[in-house]
Amino acid sequence: MYLIAIGWIYVVLMMSVAEALSTQGTVLGAVVTFVLYGLLPLSIVLYIFGTPLRRRQRLAQEAQAVQATSAETAVTTPSETPSETRSRTTPEPQSETPAETPSTSPDSRSKTAGDAVATVGKEP
């Protein structure tokens, strides 16, 4: 990937030199050519192609942090029996009836849906 970037910069540099040394070219045109044809597109392409590497590094750092915190908690917490762990993590049963609990699905109460849109062409 870096070989392509080096070749790209070389070609754009040669275009800029040709622009600067041309009888009808200017140094400002050469700078604009180098920035707009070289640096800007190349920085975007390298950023996009570098995304998987940055993602792998971030995931490795997160995994290392999780591993460090789990090792730290394993050292600092006293050992528990499995029954103590289960009793501590098991939630207490709820005493609500199913009619009192809110529902997120619209058809959970076994009622049919009414017509949302009136039929066209029929009078009541």
Secondary structure, 3 states (H helix, E strand, C coil): CHHHHHHHHHHHHHHHHHHHHCCCCCHHHHHHHHHHHHHHHHHHHHHHHCHHHHHHHHHHHHHHHHHHHHHHHHHHCCCCCHHHHHHHHCCCCCCCCCCCCCCCCCCCCCCCCCCCCCCCCCCC
